[in-house]
Amino acid sequence: MNESVSRKFYFSKDIQKGFLATVYNYKPRNENILARKGEVFAVLRLKSDPDFDLITAGGILLDYFHETYFEIQESSTLLALEKTVISSSKHLAKLIDNDNKVGKTGIEMDLIAMSIVDNVAYFVNAGSSAVKVLREGELVDIKSALKDPSGEGMVEVASMELMPDDRILISTEAVSKLLKKDETEKLLNEFEVDDFPKKEKNSYEHALMIVGYKLGEKMEEKLLNTVDPEEDDKTLGELIASENEEVLVESEFLDEPVVTSDVPSAMEDADNPNLDEPLVETDEIKTEEMEIQENTEDIEKSPEDVVKEDDRKPLTIKEEKTYKVLLTKLTNKLKLLPKRVKSSMNKSQPELVPSGNKPKQKVIIIVLVLFLLSGALYIGVRQAIKNNTEKVQTEEAQVSLEVLTQKVETLENLVAEIKLNDSTEKRQQGINEVALARAEIDKVKDFEQVKTEVEAFSARVQVAEDYFNRIVPVSEDNKLVDVASFFPDASLSDVAFSSTKIFLSDSGLGKIYSVNFDGTDLQEIVSDLTNPTSLTVDTQGKVFFLDDSSENRIGIFDPTTKTTKRLAGTSTSRIGEVGSIEFAEISGGRVYLVNKTDKKVMYLEKSGDNYGLPASRFELAGLATGKDIYIIDNKIYVLAEINQGLYRFLNGQDDSPELIGLPEGEDMNKSTGMFVDGTNIYFTDPENKRVAVFDKGVQTAKFKGQYKSRDGEMFGELLDVVSVVAQGKIYTIDKSVLYELDLTGLNKL
């Protein structure tokens, strides 16, 4: 489509804070897209506050320009280019909205964009750029010919029909001011930018592209004969202006290019045997071919099959792809052979008397030749199919990689936008874009030729997907200690910590363990318990545990003396079925518990070295589903199937926050464990195989992120979680494993 378009470009490598000048060029490989959108060129100049990262902003802007132009659905090429430039300008404004400094001063943008479809060039300009055309030795500045289609002063547009040897220069204004007329003419005539770079004070604003159309070709006689005499006296600028007016009413000729093929089909080649030259030219073969031609001319053709000679383009094998040339030659020889056989047999036989066995010998030779040619054709076709399949796969892979590159860049640009201005809508948009990118990956994931590239793209897509879904990925590397490797059949039920140790309860073996924060020195500290389900630690490092072993269900282990004692008044008849216990430093020390039987939150208050009898704190019907409890800031948090899974009690009333930011339909009602620190609320959610984190809001608790594994075996039996803010760590238990998670990972989401 655009094989006749040549291009050269230059942009300065000098870097000056607050300035950016660069170029853009893209030619679609897909013929349908090329026929509709054409090859696109642009020159961009940005100016802003020196502290603003213009390089990143310019990259995002050009990516957005590219994506918008090739995805926008417009019948008019010029209108699509116009909308893209306007949209890109607005997109740049959005990028600086959240920058306090640049948001006030703004960014100065000059953008000249050009698209060439067939023999028509479309121009859209925003700002102070330059565009000049050299035609038949005449240099014309056509900037003044560009018109404002809306009158709003946003962009100027035009279009022009190109002629062979037209040369176009689009550049920043600094380049236009630097080059004199003769220098510009020399640049375009020589069509070379190697000598352009000049050291100037503002060389960092230098960027240009020179584009040539059918360089060196002469105008066809037909075109010369169809020039309107009245237009001979018009200047190039006037021609552009008049053509621009036609474009504004959406001329079908300019904006609806018809795609035609200059390459005949393989079937057409096969039906034209005269295309193929015989390997050895003899009088006999010439005579045979003449007879064949005479015979074929006598064949009656239907009206649909009749084609005027003037309307048909001469066919040439040279225009075909390599594998099609092979098939065409073999097919032509094979189709020609029976007719040659017939002609040869007729010539070899006298009219009245047969001449011995000569015809029979010739028939045998002909059959043998036919067999050999058939075999050659079969082998050739098989090899051609194989080569063609590999070639098609490679081409498809390359096209898909180009599309995938754009998709991944779109994802990463969207991540950058969200970091500046987060919103649920943008994250959902990102999730949708991830699905499109994965569809492209699926097309080429089995192609060995691009395996490395696809793996790299897959990793980048995964990173973007994690960001959109607020996921901190978890792997086997996060495993701190597997208790079952030391105590087979261990089944962890709860986790708590002191200033020096982490404590774990094991409901399977009836034990309590201590382990260092780095996973070393795992020790059994309490044994012979019956189904220990919950534990907590007081300010002195003493471990409180709940089990089913006696009438006094709550016990205390003192790590200093290595002794265990039970708390009086903690029988099942007094405290019912207990969901969880938790120590709180209130009134010298209290142990809170959830009485699921009586639907109450109860507490035991410290008195000297002992604790008093259980007392009721408050009662609520939903506490029958209570699973965990935590007390902080004089507020009681209960994990239960109340509201969205969380109930908070303060000053005698419901103070529960609304959990917001989760995907629609999700809540924490199926969570198995909970923890609250000075900043966040943590939930273990085995149903979704994650540890979910919310901020500790007053009226709302916003979803901040989730720790998830891509291993289907991990996090399926999560039971409890704690955070140790001083270490920047989160600890959670799953089956027999204690995992360590990076608390600071939330900051990247």
QUIFEN-V100677 format. One record per pair of residues at least 4 apart in sequence whose ideal C-beta (glycine too) atoms are under 7 Angstrom apart, sorted by the first residue. I is the first residue (numbers start at 1). J is the second residue. If there is no record, write none. Layout:
{{I J} {I J}}
This chain:
{{1 31} {1 34} {1 35} {2 27} {2 34} {2 38} {2 39} {2 116} {4 213} {4 214} {5 39} {5 116} {5 211} {5 213} {6 191} {6 212} {6 215} {7 25} {7 41} {7 209} {7 211} {8 191} {8 192} {8 193} {8 210} {9 23} {9 25} {9 193} {9 208} {9 209} {10 193} {10 196} {10 197} {10 208} {11 21} {11 22} {11 23} {11 206} {11 207} {12 21} {12 203} {12 204} {12 206} {12 207} {14 203} {14 204} {15 204} {16 204} {17 50} {18 47} {18 48} {18 49} {18 50} {18 54} {19 47} {19 204} {19 205} {20 46} {20 54} {20 55} {20 58} {21 45} {21 172} {21 204} {21 205} {21 206} {21 207} {22 44} {22 58} {22 207} {23 42} {23 43} {23 207} {23 209} {24 42} {24 44} {24 62} {24 65} {25 41} {25 209} {26 40} {26 66} {27 34} {27 39} {28 33} {28 34} {28 37} {29 399} {29 402} {30 34} {30 399} {31 35} {32 36} {33 37} {33 70} {34 38} {35 257} {35 259} {37 69} {37 70} {37 77} {37 115} {38 77} {38 115} {38 116} {38 117} {39 115} {39 116} {40 69} {40 113} {40 115} {41 114} {41 170} {41 209} {41 211} {42 65} {42 111} {42 112} {42 113} {43 112} {43 129} {43 170} {43 171} {43 172} {43 207} {43 208} {43 209} {44 58} {44 62} {44 111} {45 110} {45 172} {45 205} {45 207} {46 54} {46 57} {46 58} {46 107} {46 108} {46 109} {47 107} {47 108} {48 52} {48 54} {48 102} {48 107} {49 101} {49 102} {49 105} {51 101} {52 57} {52 99} {52 102} {53 57} {54 58} {55 59} {56 60} {57 61} {57 92} {57 95} {58 62} {59 63} {60 64} {60 95} {60 413} {60 416} {61 65} {61 88} {61 91} {61 92} {62 66} {63 67} {63 409} {63 413} {64 68} {64 88} {64 91} {64 413} {65 69} {65 84} {65 88} {66 70} {66 406} {67 71} {67 406} {67 410} {68 72} {68 84} {68 87} {68 88} {69 80} {69 81} {69 84} {72 80} {72 83} {72 84} {74 79} {74 80} {74 83} {75 250} {75 255} {76 80} {76 250} {76 255} {77 81} {77 115} {77 117} {77 122} {77 255} {78 82} {78 122} {78 157} {78 159} {78 247} {78 255} {79 83} {80 84} {81 85} {81 113} {81 115} {81 122} {81 124} {82 86} {82 124} {82 149} {82 155} {82 157} {83 87} {84 88} {85 89} {85 111} {85 113} {85 124} {85 126} {85 155} {86 90} {86 154} {86 155} {87 91} {88 92} {88 111} {89 93} {89 109} {89 126} {90 94} {91 95} {92 107} {92 109} {93 97} {95 420} {96 102} {96 103} {96 107} {97 103} {97 421} {98 103} {98 420} {98 421} {99 103} {101 105} {102 107} {109 126} {109 127} {110 127} {110 128} {110 129} {110 172} {110 173} {111 126} {111 127} {111 129} {112 125} {112 129} {112 131} {112 170} {113 124} {114 121} {114 122} {114 123} {114 170} {115 122} {116 121} {117 257} {118 257} {119 161} {119 162} {120 159} {120 161} {120 162} {120 254} {121 159} {121 160} {121 162} {121 168} {122 159} {123 131} {123 146} {123 157} {123 158} {123 159} {124 155} {124 157} {125 129} {125 131} {125 146} {125 155} {125 156} {126 154} {126 155} {128 173} {129 170} {129 171} {129 172} {129 173} {130 143} {130 171} {130 173} {130 175} {130 176} {131 142} {131 143} {131 170} {132 139} {132 140} {132 141} {132 142} {132 169} {132 184} {133 140} {133 142} {133 166} {133 168} {133 236} {134 139} {134 167} {134 185} {134 188} {135 163} {135 166} {135 236} {138 236} {139 181} {139 184} {139 185} {140 235} {140 236} {140 237} {142 236} {142 237} {142 240} {144 237} {145 158} {145 237} {145 240} {145 241} {146 156} {146 157} {146 158} {147 156} {147 157} {147 158} {147 244} {148 153} {148 156} {149 157} {149 248} {150 154} {157 244} {158 240} {158 244} {159 243} {159 244} {159 247} {159 254} {160 239} {160 240} {160 243} {161 243} {162 166} {162 213} {163 219} {164 213} {164 214} {164 217} {164 218} {164 219} {165 214} {165 215} {165 216} {165 217} {166 213} {167 188} {167 191} {167 210} {167 212} {168 211} {169 184} {169 188} {169 208} {169 210} {170 208} {170 209} {171 175} {171 176} {171 207} {171 208} {172 205} {172 206} {172 207} {173 177} {174 178} {174 202} {174 205} {174 206} {175 179} {175 206} {175 208} {178 198} {178 200} {179 183} {179 184} {179 187} {181 185} {182 186} {183 187} {184 188} {185 189} {186 190} {187 196} {187 210} {188 210} {191 210} {191 212} {191 215} {193 210} {198 203} {199 203} {219 223} {219 224} {221 225} {222 226} {227 231} {231 239} {234 238} {234 239} {236 240} {237 241} {238 242} {239 243} {240 244} {241 245} {242 246} {243 247} {244 248} {246 251} {246 254} {247 251} {247 254} {250 255} {251 255} {252 256} {262 319} {263 319} {263 320} {264 268} {264 269} {264 315} {266 270} {266 324} {266 327} {266 328} {267 271} {268 272} {268 315} {269 275} {269 315} {269 317} {269 320} {269 328} {270 328} {270 331} {270 332} {270 335} {272 315} {273 332} {273 335} {273 336} {275 315} {275 317} {275 332} {276 329} {276 332} {276 333} {278 285} {281 285} {281 286} {282 286} {283 287} {284 288} {285 289} {286 290} {287 291} {288 292} {288 340} {288 343} {289 293} {290 294} {291 295} {291 343} {292 296} {292 339} {293 297} {301 305} {301 306} {307 311} {307 312} {317 325} {317 328} {320 324} {320 325} {320 328} {322 326} {323 327} {323 384} {323 387} {323 388} {324 328} {325 329} {326 330} {326 380} {326 384} {327 331} {327 381} {327 384} {328 332} {329 333} {330 334} {330 376} {330 377} {330 380} {331 335} {332 336} {333 337} {333 373} {334 373} {334 377} {336 340} {337 341} {337 370} {337 373} {338 342} {339 343} {340 344} {341 345} {341 366} {342 346} {343 347} {344 348} {344 362} {345 349} {345 359} {345 362} {348 358} {348 359} {348 362} {349 354} {349 359} {350 355} {357 361} {358 362} {359 363} {360 364} {361 365} {362 366} {363 367} {364 368} {365 369} {366 370} {367 371} {368 372} {369 373} {370 374} {371 375} {372 376} {373 377} {374 378} {375 379} {376 380} {377 381} {378 382} {379 383} {380 384} {381 385} {382 386} {383 387} {384 388} {385 389} {386 390} {387 391} {388 392} {389 393} {390 394} {391 395} {392 396} {393 397} {393 447} {394 398} {394 449} {395 399} {396 400} {397 401} {397 444} {397 447} {397 449} {397 450} {398 402} {399 403} {400 404} {400 440} {400 443} {400 444} {401 405} {401 444} {401 450} {401 453} {402 406} {403 407} {403 440} {404 408} {404 437} {404 440} {404 441} {404 457} {405 409} {406 410} {407 411} {407 433} {407 436} {407 437} {407 440} {408 412} {408 437} {408 457} {408 460} {408 461} {409 413} {410 414} {410 433} {411 415} {411 430} {411 433} {411 434} {411 437} {411 461} {411 464} {412 416} {412 464} {413 417} {414 418} {414 426} {414 429} {414 430} {414 433} {415 419} {415 464} {415 467} {416 420} {417 421} {417 426} {418 422} {418 426} {418 427} {424 428} {425 429} {426 430} {427 431} {427 468} {428 432} {429 433} {430 434} {430 464} {430 468} {431 468} {431 469} {433 437} {434 438} {434 461} {434 464} {434 465} {434 468} {435 439} {436 440} {437 441} {437 461} {438 442} {438 461} {441 445} {441 454} {441 457} {441 458} {441 461} {444 450} {444 454} {445 454} {450 454} {451 455} {452 456} {453 457} {454 458} {455 459} {456 460} {457 461} {458 462} {459 463} {460 464} {461 465} {462 466} {463 467} {464 468} {465 469} {466 471} {466 473} {467 749} {470 703} {470 704} {470 705} {470 706} {470 749} {471 706} {471 708} {472 705} {472 707} {472 745} {472 746} {473 708} {473 710} {474 478} {474 707} {474 708} {474 709} {474 714} {474 741} {475 709} {478 739} {478 740} {478 741} {479 737} {479 739} {480 519} {480 738} {480 739} {480 740} {481 515} {481 519} {481 522} {481 738} {482 736} {482 737} {483 487} {483 490} {483 492} {483 504} {483 506} {483 513} {483 522} {483 736} {484 488} {484 489} {484 490} {484 736} {486 522} {487 509} {489 508} {489 509} {490 506} {490 508} {490 509} {490 736} {491 506} {491 507} {491 508} {491 735} {491 736} {492 504} {492 505} {492 506} {492 719} {492 733} {492 735} {492 736} {493 505} {493 506} {493 507} {493 532} {493 533} {493 719} {494 505} {494 533} {494 534} {494 535} {494 719} {494 720} {495 502} {495 504} {495 720} {495 722} {495 731} {495 733} {495 738} {496 503} {496 535} {496 536} {496 537} {496 722} {497 501} {497 502} {497 503} {497 537} {497 722} {497 724} {498 537} {498 541} {501 514} {501 515} {501 516} {502 515} {502 517} {502 731} {503 512} {503 514} {503 535} {503 537} {503 543} {504 512} {504 513} {504 515} {504 733} {504 738} {505 512} {505 532} {505 533} {505 535} {505 545} {506 510} {506 511} {506 513} {506 532} {507 531} {507 532} {507 533} {510 527} {510 528} {510 529} {510 530} {510 531} {510 532} {511 524} {511 526} {511 527} {511 529} {512 525} {512 526} {512 532} {512 535} {512 543} {512 545} {512 557} {513 522} {513 523} {513 524} {513 525} {514 523} {514 525} {515 519} {515 521} {515 522} {516 520} {516 521} {517 727} {525 557} {525 559} {526 557} {526 564} {529 547} {529 549} {530 547} {530 548} {530 549} {531 547} {531 548} {532 545} {532 546} {532 547} {533 546} {533 547} {534 546} {534 580} {534 581} {535 543} {535 544} {535 545} {536 544} {536 581} {536 582} {536 583} {537 541} {537 542} {537 543} {537 583} {538 542} {538 544} {538 583} {538 589} {539 585} {541 559} {542 556} {542 557} {542 558} {543 557} {544 554} {544 556} {544 581} {544 583} {544 591} {545 555} {545 557} {546 553} {546 554} {546 578} {546 581} {547 553} {548 553} {550 566} {551 571} {552 566} {552 567} {552 568} {552 570} {552 571} {553 570} {553 571} {553 572} {553 575} {553 578} {554 567} {554 570} {554 581} {554 591} {555 564} {555 565} {555 566} {555 567} {556 564} {556 565} {556 567} {557 564} {558 563} {567 604} {567 611} {569 574} {569 613} {569 614} {570 574} {570 575} {570 614} {572 576} {574 614} {575 593} {575 595} {575 602} {575 614} {576 595} {576 596} {576 597} {576 598} {577 596} {577 597} {578 593} {578 594} {578 595} {579 594} {579 596} {579 626} {579 627} {579 628} {580 593} {580 594} {580 627} {580 628} {580 629} {581 591} {581 592} {581 593} {582 592} {582 629} {582 630} {582 631} {583 589} {583 591} {584 590} {584 592} {584 631} {585 589} {586 590} {587 605} {588 606} {589 606} {590 603} {590 604} {590 605} {590 606} {591 603} {591 604} {591 611} {592 601} {592 603} {592 629} {592 631} {592 636} {593 602} {594 601} {594 623} {594 626} {594 629} {594 638} {595 600} {595 602} {596 623} {596 624} {596 626} {599 619} {599 620} {599 621} {599 623} {599 624} {600 616} {600 619} {600 623} {601 617} {601 618} {601 623} {601 629} {601 636} {601 638} {602 614} {602 615} {602 616} {602 617} {603 615} {603 617} {604 611} {604 612} {604 614} {605 611} {605 612} {606 611} {607 611} {607 612} {618 649} {622 640} {622 641} {622 642} {622 647} {623 638} {623 640} {625 640} {625 641} {626 638} {626 639} {626 640} {627 639} {627 640} {627 672} {628 639} {628 673} {628 674} {629 636} {629 637} {629 638} {630 637} {630 674} {630 675} {630 676} {631 636} {632 676} {635 648} {635 649} {635 650} {635 655} {636 649} {637 646} {637 648} {637 674} {637 676} {638 647} {639 645} {639 646} {639 671} {639 674} {640 647} {641 645} {641 669} {642 647} {643 647} {643 656} {644 659} {644 667} {644 668} {644 669} {645 667} {645 668} {645 669} {645 671} {646 656} {646 659} {646 668} {647 656} {648 655} {648 656} {648 657} {649 654} {649 655} {650 655} {657 697} {657 698} {657 699} {657 700} {657 701} {658 699} {658 700} {659 667} {659 668} {659 694} {659 701} {660 700} {660 702} {660 703} {661 702} {661 703} {662 666} {662 667} {662 703} {668 683} {668 685} {668 692} {670 685} {670 687} {671 683} {671 684} {671 685} {672 684} {672 686} {672 718} {672 719} {673 684} {673 718} {673 719} {673 720} {673 721} {674 682} {674 683} {675 682} {675 721} {675 722} {675 723} {676 681} {676 696} {677 723} {677 725} {678 725} {679 695} {679 696} {680 693} {680 694} {680 695} {680 696} {680 704} {680 723} {681 694} {681 696} {681 701} {682 691} {682 693} {682 721} {682 723} {682 730} {683 692} {684 691} {684 718} {684 719} {684 720} {684 721} {684 732} {685 690} {685 692} {685 718} {686 715} {686 716} {686 717} {686 718} {689 708} {689 709} {689 714} {689 715} {689 716} {690 706} {690 707} {690 708} {690 715} {691 706} {691 707} {691 718} {691 721} {691 730} {691 732} {691 741} {692 706} {693 704} {693 705} {693 706} {693 746} {694 701} {694 702} {694 703} {694 704} {695 701} {695 702} {695 704} {696 701} {697 701} {697 702} {704 746} {704 749} {705 746} {705 749} {707 741} {709 714} {709 715} {714 734} {715 734} {717 734} {717 735} {718 732} {718 734} {719 733} {720 732} {720 733} {721 730} {721 732} {722 731} {723 730} {723 743} {724 729} {724 731} {728 742} {728 743} {728 744} {729 740} {729 741} {729 743} {730 741} {730 743} {731 738} {731 740} {732 739} {732 741} {733 737} {733 738} {734 739}}
